[in-house]
């Protein structure tokens, strides 16, 4: 039981590390993803994170 709990905690920690923890959402036109990008990947509610290329994603305004 103790072993499987350790595995579950390790798996959860890796998910949190992979998704990052956002203390504040990315503003419009800021970087939100890409290879080796370690910041927040979530944009403000008026924008969406748009893939540009493997190395860069940017928060673009949502269509109105």
N, C-alpha and C positions, 0 to 999 in steps of 0.2 A: 504494500500500500504506500509506504513512504517513498519507494522508488518511483512509482507511477506519478505521485504528486510532484516529485522533483522534475520529471519529464514534462508535465503539464506546465509548471512554472517556467521552465526553460523555453518551452514553445511560445508561451505568452510573451515572454521577454523579447524573443526574436521578432515577433510580430510587431510589438511596440517599437522596437529599434528600426525595423524596416519601414514603418509608416511614419516615424518621427512623431514628436509630440508638438503640436502647434500651440504656442502661447498667444499668437495673434495671427489672423488670416492675412494672406498676401493681398496687397492692394492691386487695383487694375494696372495692367501693363508691367507688372513685376514678374520675375522668374518664379516658376512654381514646380519645376521638374527638370530632369535631364540626368545623363550619366554623371556620376560623382556629385550631384547636387544633394546637399544634406539638410536643406531648410524645409520649411513648411510647404506642403503640396496642396493646401486648400486655399482657394481664393475667397474674397468677400462675396456676399450673396448676389451682388450685381454683376459678377464676372464668373467665367468658367476657365479652368486650366486647359489650354489648347496645345497639343503636341505640335512642335515646329520641326524638330529633328531629334535624333537620339541624344543630343547634348543640351537641348533647350526646349522648355515648354514655358508658355507665358499666359498670364491671366488676361483674357480679352473680355470686354464688356459683353453681356448677354444681349441679344437682339430684343428690342422693345416691342 
